[in-house]
């Protein structure tokens, strides 16, 4: 088995850090989010096939977009609620 390229390693570390950063605002709390993120990445640590690593990076990017969408929806609902309260007052 070939070892993954340093470039792939940096991509994995980058997406891990981005997901970790996004976890600060996770609805169930950072204490809930961080161990699960770590476990998800640790379970894939033995991967050596570059194609499987790239698939994992794509999956992580998808999860990142889903979390961002969750935050935007939460922000939208909060603003909408505040606007409705102001309009009814």
C-alpha positions in Angstrom: 0.0 0.0 0.0 1.2 3.4 -0.9 1.2 6.2 1.7 -1.1 9.1 0.9 0.5 12.3 -0.5 1.3 15.1 1.9 -1.2 17.2 -0.1 -4.0 14.9 0.8 -2.9 14.9 4.4 -3.1 18.7 4.5 -6.5 18.6 2.9 -7.8 16.2 5.6 -6.3 18.3 8.4 -7.8 21.5 6.8 -11.3 20.1 6.6 -11.0 18.7 10.1 -10.1 22.1 11.5 -12.9 23.7 9.5 -15.5 21.3 10.9 -14.1 21.7 14.4 -14.4 25.5 14.0 -18.0 25.1 12.8 -18.8 23.0 15.9 -18.5 25.9 18.2 -22.1 26.9 17.4 -23.5 23.4 17.1 -27.1 23.3 18.6 -26.3 20.3 20.9 -23.1 21.9 22.1 -19.4 21.7 21.4 -19.0 18.9 24.1 -21.4 16.8 22.0 -19.9 17.7 18.6 -16.1 17.4 19.1 -15.9 13.8 20.3 -18.1 12.6 17.5 -16.1 14.5 14.9 -12.9 13.1 16.3 -14.3 9.6 16.3 -15.5 9.9 12.6 -12.0 11.0 11.5 -10.1 8.5 13.7 -12.2 5.7 12.2 -10.8 6.5 8.8 -7.2 7.1 9.9 -6.1 3.7 8.5 -7.1 4.6 4.9 -4.2 4.5 2.5 -6.0 4.4 -0.9 -5.9 7.9 -2.4 -9.3 7.5 -4.0 -11.0 6.5 -0.7 -9.3 9.4 1.0 -10.6 11.8 -1.7 -14.1 10.3 -1.2 -13.8 10.9 2.5 -12.8 14.5 1.9 -15.8 15.0 -0.4 -18.1 13.5 2.3 -16.6 15.9 4.9 -17.1 18.9 2.5 -20.8 17.8 2.2 -21.2 17.6 5.9 -19.6 21.0 6.2 -22.2 22.5 3.8 -25.0 20.8 5.7 -23.8 22.3 9.0 -23.5 25.7 7.4 -27.0 25.4 6.0 -28.3 24.4 9.5 -26.7 27.6 10.9 -28.1 29.8 8.2 -31.6 28.3 8.8 -31.2 28.9 12.5 -30.2 32.5 11.9 -33.1 33.0 9.4 -35.6 31.7 11.9 -34.3 33.9 14.7 -34.4 37.0 12.5 -37.9 36.1 11.2 -39.1 35.6 14.8 -37.7 39.0 15.9 -39.2 40.7 12.8 -42.6 39.2 13.5 -42.4 40.3 17.1 -41.6 43.8 16.1 -44.3 43.9 13.4 -47.0 42.7 15.9 -46.0 45.2 18.6 
